Amino acid sequence: MELRTDAAVDLLVPTSMGVRLTPAHGQPVHCSTAFALQATSAETNVASVAACLGLPVKVLTAFVKGSPIARFIRDDLAGRRMQVEGPERDPGGPWGFRHQFNIADSGAGMRGPRVYNDRAGEVGRTLEAADFDLERIFGAEGVRIMHLSGLFAALSPQTGALCLELARTAKRHGTRISFDLNHRASFWEGREEELRRAFLEIAGVSDILVGNEEDFQLCLGLEGPEAGGREVAGKIESFKGMIERARERFPNASVFATTLREVVSVSCHRWGAILWEGGRWHVAEPREIGVLDRIGGGDGFVGGLLYAVLRGWAPERWVQFGWASGALAVTLLTDYAQPADEDQVWSIWKGNARVAR
């Protein structure tokens, strides 16, 4: 995949930032009194891999003016080496704007994870194209890859319109577009026609399309394998068929990818991935990985995939580095991967968990 060589930013992500509260020691939310706080969004989860490994990353988002949570988020993104651009909104009093709260029970044993979202008044829902100088960002400065998520695109009519304008502008300036479909039923309720139309347009100009079996079916109307269940290794041919149908529908895209996950228990998954590029299949067969917190594993995969593309590696390494970045993310208490270096990720791919001295 050819990328711009004159760009100041390797990876750009538009997003709505919030914070995540996680009970200590894998306990349920309703009987916990101690919680860890972290800044979060699906899109910055993806960008974390490239940022931690030294590539220039930019985040487009909104902040609540004067909010200590906004300050916490800004400092966190700066600590992860991410540039930030976006407006500050006046909070408008206690019933005005705020950053979303994501409350996550990581689960334990056979008690599955549960995630609760408090998104009332979410400031990121107000973002629109007029908040950014898109010609400067994509034209004068330049971006190699822009990553869009269906979570952000479906957040509000304004963010959907912003994603469409971002995709059109990126395409015009030669920026490659990555789109992780990320279907959420609660976001789509009552807006199916509006969102299907927007998602089809974005998918039509995307260069990299990522999603699981539900995403491709519910966002784009493509036939695919039944969601969930065990023994994902036996479904690989069905997943390939779904991607073949996506290729026919979206010929502009040159890369299609999906992850495979079989849940043995909260702490043990079978994790795999499939990638199609240039007429070739690249498969990371499902194998067992240890899981501390599963949330963010898919974002870690996409982040590793995009990093490998940006580094100009051979396509078979894209799926390998993506698989290993996802496997790294689920060993961390944060919902994003923070690789120390490339060698740490490649050691995970090789199954080498020996101590490094």
MORAPE-V398440 format. One record per helix or strand of 3 or more residues. SS is the DSSP state (H for helix, E for strand). FROM is the first residue (numbers start at 1). TO is the last residue. If there is no record, write none. Layout:
BEGIN
ss:from:to
SS:FROM:TO
SS:FROM:TO
END
This chain:
BEGIN
ss:from:to
E:9:14
E:18:23
H:24:26
H:29:31
E:35:40
H:42:52
E:57:60
H:68:79
E:82:85
E:100:105
E:114:118
H:123:126
H:129:131
H:134:141
E:143:149
H:150:153
H:157:172
E:176:180
H:185:188
H:192:205
E:208:210
H:213:220
H:232:249
E:255:265
E:268:277
E:280:290
H:297:310
H:315:329
H:342:350
END
